[in-house]
Amino acid sequence: MNEWFVFRPQRAQAFGRPTDGGFIVRAGSTAMVNGSPKVKRDRPLRDKLVREGVLVPDADPDLYRFTQDYEFTSASAAAGVVKDGNSSGPQQWLHQATKTSLQDVLRSKS
């Protein structure tokens, strides 16, 4: 699927799409430095991406920016890193043109 989806938690804005192996977030997308809720299942992965330079501080001090495309194991893992908090990726990623959730798009194609 080559269609792009967008996720906009708080001040962040990320673009991604499903792949055969998971879900890719496009370079230039942003992620929250400190999001919500307090439960942060994907924080260790987010911290790893910061250490590796995949996520770097943005001009906005509340955001990180992706320096390269990055493939996550799932849409939920991608959403959790972007939001800095647990998130249901299939429900949160919205098709850019139709604003339909990834979950609904995938359901309609099966």
Backbone bond lengths (Angstrom), bond angles and torsions (degrees), N, CA, C in turn:
res aa  C-N    CA-C-N  psi(-1)  N-CA   C-N-CA  omega(-1)  CA-C   N-CA-C  phi
1 M - - - 1.450 - - 1.529 108.32 -
2 N 1.312 116.74 122.29 1.462 121.19 -178.82 1.519 112.97 -101.40
3 E 1.312 117.44 11.96 1.453 121.09 -179.00 1.525 109.43 -82.34
4 W 1.344 116.51 139.84 1.458 121.39 -178.40 1.520 111.00 -95.04
5 F 1.318 114.46 143.73 1.455 123.61 178.88 1.520 108.41 -119.98
6 V 1.312 117.23 155.29 1.455 122.07 -179.25 1.529 109.50 -126.21
7 F 1.319 115.28 146.27 1.467 122.35 176.40 1.519 106.42 -134.36
8 R 1.350 116.59 125.89 1.467 121.08 -175.91 1.528 111.02 -126.52
9 P 1.328 117.31 75.36 1.468 118.22 175.20 1.527 110.56 -83.26
10 Q 1.294 116.88 130.25 1.463 122.25 179.60 1.525 109.67 51.08
11 R 1.332 119.06 -117.58 1.469 121.37 -177.13 1.526 113.21 -98.08
12 A 1.321 117.33 -5.91 1.465 120.80 -178.78 1.530 110.66 -79.79
13 Q 1.325 114.17 157.47 1.463 120.92 174.81 1.520 107.62 -146.63
14 A 1.333 115.43 117.83 1.460 120.11 -178.09 1.523 109.99 -126.33
15 F 1.332 115.02 147.73 1.452 122.12 177.82 1.518 108.14 -119.49
16 G 1.326 116.89 135.35 1.456 120.49 -178.80 1.509 111.63 -155.61
17 R 1.336 114.29 173.38 1.463 120.24 177.72 1.512 109.49 -154.62
18 P 1.328 115.97 153.23 1.465 119.60 177.18 1.529 110.64 -67.75
19 T 1.327 115.24 149.15 1.460 122.40 174.24 1.518 107.24 -129.40
20 D 1.323 116.30 173.37 1.468 119.50 176.79 1.523 111.15 -61.33
21 G 1.343 116.62 -31.01 1.459 120.19 -176.53 1.510 115.62 -99.22
22 G 1.339 118.69 -3.71 1.457 119.54 -178.10 1.508 112.33 161.20
23 F 1.341 115.73 -115.36 1.464 121.03 -176.86 1.522 107.72 -153.12
24 I 1.326 117.30 127.38 1.462 121.23 -177.53 1.527 110.08 -104.20
25 V 1.326 115.78 135.34 1.460 121.91 174.12 1.524 107.27 -104.88
26 R 1.312 115.06 132.53 1.465 122.55 -173.87 1.533 112.39 -76.52
27 A 1.319 116.07 141.66 1.469 122.32 174.10 1.523 109.33 -53.92
28 G 1.340 116.27 142.75 1.452 121.75 -178.60 1.514 113.03 94.75
29 S 1.339 116.75 -16.69 1.463 120.51 175.97 1.521 108.81 -65.15
30 T 1.334 116.45 158.18 1.459 119.90 178.63 1.521 110.58 -117.35
31 A 1.336 114.94 158.77 1.466 123.59 -179.60 1.524 108.08 -137.12
32 M 1.312 116.33 148.99 1.458 121.33 179.07 1.533 110.79 -69.83
33 V 1.336 117.11 137.98 1.456 121.75 173.12 1.525 109.31 -72.44
34 N 1.318 116.78 -45.92 1.466 122.46 177.38 1.518 108.56 -135.05
35 G 1.314 114.84 102.36 1.457 119.96 -179.24 1.508 111.73 -102.96
36 S 1.300 114.26 -160.70 1.457 120.67 177.82 1.512 107.16 -141.72
37 P 1.281 119.91 160.69 1.461 129.81 4.19 1.524 112.22 -77.39
38 K 1.308 115.38 -172.85 1.467 120.05 -177.96 1.527 112.91 -69.66
39 V 1.341 117.50 -25.08 1.461 120.98 178.26 1.526 107.93 -77.28
40 K 1.326 116.16 119.81 1.460 121.25 -173.41 1.528 110.64 -128.71
41 R 1.316 115.34 74.24 1.462 122.19 -178.44 1.527 111.68 -56.70
42 D 1.328 117.88 -34.49 1.460 121.27 -174.34 1.529 113.85 -98.77
43 R 1.323 118.31 10.37 1.473 121.80 -179.33 1.527 111.50 -60.22
44 P 1.351 120.53 -42.83 1.473 118.58 178.76 1.531 112.60 -58.98
45 L 1.329 117.49 -39.90 1.463 120.28 177.61 1.524 110.07 -66.53
46 R 1.325 117.84 -42.57 1.462 121.52 178.61 1.525 110.02 -59.41
47 D 1.328 117.11 -45.35 1.461 120.95 179.53 1.528 111.41 -62.84
48 K 1.323 117.16 -37.16 1.469 122.07 176.96 1.532 110.09 -63.15
49 L 1.330 117.12 -42.64 1.464 120.67 179.65 1.526 111.18 -65.42
50 V 1.319 117.46 -33.62 1.470 121.18 175.50 1.528 109.37 -66.27
51 R 1.341 117.12 -47.34 1.476 120.78 179.58 1.523 111.52 -59.63
52 E 1.334 116.75 -36.22 1.468 121.11 -177.03 1.530 112.88 -84.49
53 G 1.328 118.21 -4.54 1.454 121.18 179.05 1.519 114.50 81.84
54 V 1.325 117.56 8.44 1.467 120.54 175.06 1.526 109.07 -71.24
55 L 1.334 116.46 -36.97 1.459 123.00 174.13 1.527 108.25 -112.47
56 V 1.326 116.32 127.43 1.463 121.56 178.66 1.526 108.43 -127.80
57 P 1.348 116.62 157.70 1.462 118.44 177.48 1.527 111.20 -58.45
58 D 1.320 115.51 137.79 1.458 123.46 178.18 1.532 108.65 -90.53
59 A 1.325 117.96 170.62 1.466 121.68 173.56 1.530 110.58 -60.44
60 D 1.326 116.50 -31.82 1.470 122.40 173.79 1.532 106.89 -82.56
61 P 1.328 119.44 117.95 1.467 120.77 -175.21 1.539 114.29 -64.30
62 D 1.319 118.59 -11.81 1.463 121.45 177.83 1.519 112.94 -88.60
63 L 1.335 116.50 -0.93 1.465 120.15 -173.19 1.531 113.14 -127.71
64 Y 1.329 114.48 151.93 1.467 123.46 163.99 1.523 106.45 -105.20
65 R 1.339 115.37 157.83 1.467 120.83 176.15 1.532 108.51 -123.58
66 F 1.335 116.70 138.11 1.465 122.09 175.37 1.522 108.78 -74.93
67 T 1.334 117.15 125.51 1.461 121.91 -179.85 1.522 112.22 -86.75
68 Q 1.317 116.39 -12.64 1.466 121.78 -178.52 1.520 108.59 -154.57
69 D 1.331 116.19 162.91 1.453 119.73 171.23 1.520 107.60 -61.79
70 Y 1.334 116.69 141.33 1.460 119.27 179.94 1.524 108.76 -137.77
71 E 1.347 115.27 128.81 1.466 120.75 179.89 1.527 110.52 -95.27
72 F 1.317 115.48 120.25 1.460 123.57 175.74 1.523 109.14 -93.74
73 T 1.313 116.30 163.90 1.464 120.04 179.40 1.520 111.96 -73.75
74 S 1.331 117.56 -19.50 1.464 121.02 -178.95 1.522 110.27 -158.20
75 A 1.335 115.25 164.17 1.466 120.85 175.91 1.525 110.33 -65.87
76 S 1.328 117.01 -31.46 1.468 120.20 179.64 1.526 111.37 -70.60
77 A 1.333 117.53 -40.29 1.471 120.09 176.97 1.521 109.95 -63.03
78 A 1.331 117.25 -41.11 1.466 120.95 177.87 1.522 110.38 -62.94
79 A 1.321 117.03 -45.89 1.467 120.83 -179.78 1.524 110.92 -64.50
80 G 1.333 117.58 -38.73 1.460 121.11 179.46 1.514 112.50 -62.83
81 V 1.330 116.98 -38.77 1.464 120.68 178.19 1.525 110.03 -71.06
82 V 1.320 117.58 -42.74 1.467 120.92 -179.64 1.526 110.74 -64.21
83 K 1.322 116.96 -41.83 1.464 121.72 -177.52 1.523 112.51 -81.94
84 D 1.344 116.88 -22.76 1.461 123.42 -169.42 1.524 109.24 58.12
85 G 1.313 113.94 49.71 1.460 121.47 177.33 1.515 108.43 179.92
86 N 1.310 116.91 158.28 1.457 120.35 -179.08 1.521 110.71 -57.15
87 S 1.338 115.32 140.89 1.461 120.07 -177.30 1.519 109.62 -156.43
88 S 1.309 116.60 144.69 1.458 122.31 174.51 1.523 108.48 -88.27
89 G 1.302 116.14 98.56 1.458 120.81 -177.55 1.517 114.47 -55.17
90 P 1.349 119.00 -47.31 1.460 118.55 -178.87 1.533 113.61 -58.63
91 Q 1.309 117.04 -27.90 1.466 119.78 178.86 1.522 112.44 -89.39
92 Q 1.338 117.70 -28.52 1.466 121.25 -173.44 1.527 114.89 -88.77
93 W 1.331 117.73 -33.36 1.462 119.73 179.74 1.522 108.12 -75.54
94 L 1.339 117.34 123.67 1.460 122.70 -176.97 1.525 110.69 -112.13
95 H 1.329 116.09 136.49 1.461 121.67 177.31 1.524 108.52 -58.18
96 Q 1.318 117.43 131.32 1.463 121.19 -175.03 1.523 113.06 -57.14
97 A 1.306 117.44 -43.84 1.469 120.31 -174.10 1.527 112.50 -82.71
98 T 1.329 116.98 -42.56 1.471 119.85 -171.71 1.523 113.90 -100.47
99 K 1.336 117.44 -13.34 1.472 123.17 -176.01 1.528 112.10 62.54
100 T 1.325 116.37 21.72 1.459 122.75 175.97 1.517 108.79 -84.97
101 S 1.324 117.31 139.71 1.466 120.03 -178.96 1.525 111.10 -65.77
102 L 1.324 115.69 153.17 1.460 121.70 175.22 1.522 109.95 -54.89
103 Q 1.312 116.64 -41.68 1.467 121.87 179.42 1.528 110.63 -56.75
104 D 1.327 117.62 -47.02 1.468 120.99 -179.21 1.526 112.06 -69.60
105 V 1.321 117.37 -37.13 1.463 120.74 177.91 1.530 110.11 -63.53
106 L 1.330 116.72 -46.37 1.468 120.26 179.77 1.516 110.94 -65.20
107 R 1.296 117.05 -38.98 1.470 121.33 178.80 1.525 110.73 -63.06
108 S 1.321 117.51 -39.83 1.464 121.07 -178.08 1.526 112.16 -71.99
109 K 1.336 117.76 -21.50 1.468 121.41 -179.77 1.518 112.40 -89.06
110 S 1.342 117.08 -10.46 1.479 118.31 -178.26 1.503 111.31 -96.11
